[in-house]
C-alpha cells in the first residue's frame, strides 16, 4: 500500500486520484499531485437554488479549438474544464474548476440531494458505477473496512484526515491518500499511523460499485454523498460526434475526476471537531 501526505494546513482537500496513482508525492508537506492541491478555494460560492441542468455546455454549445469538443461542461451546478493534456495526447481530461467549490452548507446539501435525481434520471445500466464517496463523518479503519465490504466497493484509493496542533489554539488539517496494493485494503503501515496522536479517520473513498447497490449506499447514514456524476459527465461528452468516434477508434480516452467534498463540509460547519481548525 502507498500512503501519501497530499495537503497540510489551509487548502482545498482535492485528490486527483489518477495522478496519485501515476506519480509520487515528494518534498515538503503540501506539495503533491493534482491541480492546486494546496491552494485555497476562491470565489463567492454558488447559490443554494436547485440546479436542474445536466451536461449543459457553459460556453453555449460552442466547441473548443479541438472542433466538436467543448471547453467546459456543467453538471449539477459544478463546472468542469475539458482539456487535452500535452503530456498525454490520447486523454480527454475532465476536472472541476476549483474556484466553484467554496460552497455554503445549504449548497453542499443541495448538491448531495441532486445525486439521487441524477441516478433516477440517468441510465446506469447493470454494470459498475464509478463513485466518489464523501463520508459524513470520519470512519475508523475497522469501520471503513466493514463499510467497503458491505457495499462491495472496489476501492481505488481513499483519503484520511489528521489534525496537527499549531501555535495558538487552532489545529491544521492533514490529508493523507492511501492506495490499496495486492488486494490489501489497509496496510500495517496505515494501522500504525492510526495509532498516532491527531489521527482522525477515513473521510472519502474513490472506486466503483455495482449500479444496483447505489440506492442502498446513498441511504447509508455514514455518508454525505455518493457522487456518481463522473459516469454522466463521460456520457455527456460522448454525445459529441468527434469524441464518440475518437473513443470508439481508441484514439482518445476520457478521464473524469470528481472531487470529494470533505474539506468543504468542514469549512461549512457540517463536520466539526472538539478542537478549532484553521481555515
Beta strands, then each sheet from edge to edge (+ up, - down):
strand 1: 2-8
strand 2: 54-56
strand 3: 72-75
strand 4: 78-83
strand 5: 91-96
strand 6: 128-139
strand 7: 154-165
strand 8: 171-179
strand 9: 199-210
strand 10: 223-227
strand 11: 253-256
sheet 1: 1+ 8- 7+ 9- 6+ 10-
sheet 2: 2+ 3- 4+ 5- 11-
end
